[in-house]
Amino acid sequence: MCEDLFADITPEKPTLATKLVSTIYRRSSQVISMTLRFVRTAVLGAVAAGGGGAMACTRDQLTSPRSSTRSVRSAPLAHPAFARTHPARVTAIHQRAADTKRRGLRAEERSRVRDLSDKFKWVGDVHHAAMQDAIKDVSVRAAGRERGTAARCDVQLRYLMKYYPQVEHRMGARFDSPTERRAAMQEFAARAGDCSPASTSSTAMGGLIGRTSGTAGFHPDTASVRWLDYVASIVTGLQTAKSLDDAREMIDAHVATAAADDSLSAVDLDIVAAAAQLTTSSAIEWDTYFRPLEGSLFIWGWLSAIGDWIVEVVTADVVGCVAGSVGILLLMAGMDWSGDGSEFVSWIVGGCEAGGIVGSVLAAF
């Protein structure tokens, strides 16, 4: 049914007309963008009205059934993980980053952004490896249709068990046993996914973190959470991104803005850069995944229903990252951990990595 519906508008090779329309789209004004949104909404609404839920195309054919009838993007900042943000500050950051993006990054800003990206390249690499694995994993797709079930929770835990050891390696601390690791991973899966926390989750994670506690004077309970306002602004920017390039420029502009913010500590800046790296990796991952499948439908870029699905999954990655980071922050503060700033960043970024993996598995499949 879906193949028949789109057979006439997905030629194997772009025609002259297709190239012309693509050029017009790239150079169009906001009016054209709004028109595309209206047409998209009308078409998807007609499909939904004509066949109900049964007519929704599968993700491999067009888009996720969950997002195929959405006309607007979600409000991710309503997630409890963003409860500590300051709305006025988020708005101010968003405006400064938009101004930076509009004028373009200067040479010194571009160099600084590149250095920070290189520093946390491993965050994107681990996420990419996990998602490549999940895309090929039939069991992940099967569990994805069983939201809230034990099978779905098991998939999230399995991927955390497989990829979190790479995070442990970065920390220089490892769990004593698979049982201890699984209990700790269930904490991430409960915060960022749809698992229930184990009774020993916090104890297991706290035990691992405690091994790096020392006499240095950095204490999580006095740490700034200004990084959270920057990540919230990045998430807000994702909702209006028009393409992968547009999203990447927006993310880089946020990192450049953060690097120039004198009120931001080095610790905060590192966490912003790591979250930005995860966001960029996720955006590239899912744009790359869908582009060859949908071909000329990408003439609408991220303003299409396909784009809505990509933004939804990337947003879920970042929300998961924040949920995992905040969970670790609260745990460290509660156990009176102390150490140096770089160790603190490592643990927070590790929480971001774990939460991002769960967020992708939860939203994409």
Stockholm file with secondary structure:
# STOCKHOLM 1.0

chainA/1-365         MCEDLFADITPEKPTLATKLVSTIYRRSSQVISMTLRFVRTAVLGAVAAGGGGAMACTRDQLTSPRSSTRSVRSAPLAHPAFARTHPARVTAIHQRAADTKRRGLRAEERSRVRDLSDKFKWVGDVHHAAMQDAIKDVSVRAAGRERGTAARCDVQLRYLMKYYPQVEHRMGARFDSPTERRAAMQEFAARAGDCSPASTSSTAMGGLIGRTSGTAGFHPDTASVRWLDYVASIVTGLQTAKSLDDAREMIDAHVATAAADDSLSAVDLDIVAAAAQLTTSSAIEWDTYFRPLEGSLFIWGWLSAIGDWIVEVVTADVVGCVAGSVGILLLMAGMDWSGDGSEFVSWIVGGCEAGGIVGSVLAAF
#=GR chainA/1-365 SS CHHHHHGGGCCSSCCHHHHHHHHHHHHCCHHHHHHHHHHHHHHHHHHHHHHGGGGCCCTTTTSCTTTTTCSSCCCGGGSGGGTTCCHHHHHHHHHHHHHHHHHCCCHHHHHHHHHHHHHTHHHHHHHHHHHHHHHTCHHHHHHHTSTTSHHHHHHHHHHHHHHHHHHHHHHTCCCSSHHHHHHHHHHHHHHHSSCCCCTTHHHHHHHHHHTTCCSSSBCGGGCCCHHHHHHHHHHHHHTTCCSHHHHHHHHHHHHHHHHTCTTSCHHHHHHHHHHHHHHHHHHHHHHHHHHHHHGGGGGGGGGSHHHHHHHHHHHHHHHHHHHHHHHHHHHHHHTTCCBCHHHHHHHHHHHHHHHHHHHHHHHHC
#=GC SS_cons         CHHHHHGGGCCSSCCHHHHHHHHHHHHCCHHHHHHHHHHHHHHHHHHHHHHGGGGCCCTTTTSCTTTTTCSSCCCGGGSGGGTTCCHHHHHHHHHHHHHHHHHCCCHHHHHHHHHHHHHTHHHHHHHHHHHHHHHTCHHHHHHHTSTTSHHHHHHHHHHHHHHHHHHHHHHTCCCSSHHHHHHHHHHHHHHHSSCCCCTTHHHHHHHHHHTTCCSSSBCGGGCCCHHHHHHHHHHHHHTTCCSHHHHHHHHHHHHHHHHTCTTSCHHHHHHHHHHHHHHHHHHHHHHHHHHHHHGGGGGGGGGSHHHHHHHHHHHHHHHHHHHHHHHHHHHHHHTTCCBCHHHHHHHHHHHHHHHHHHHHHHHHC
//
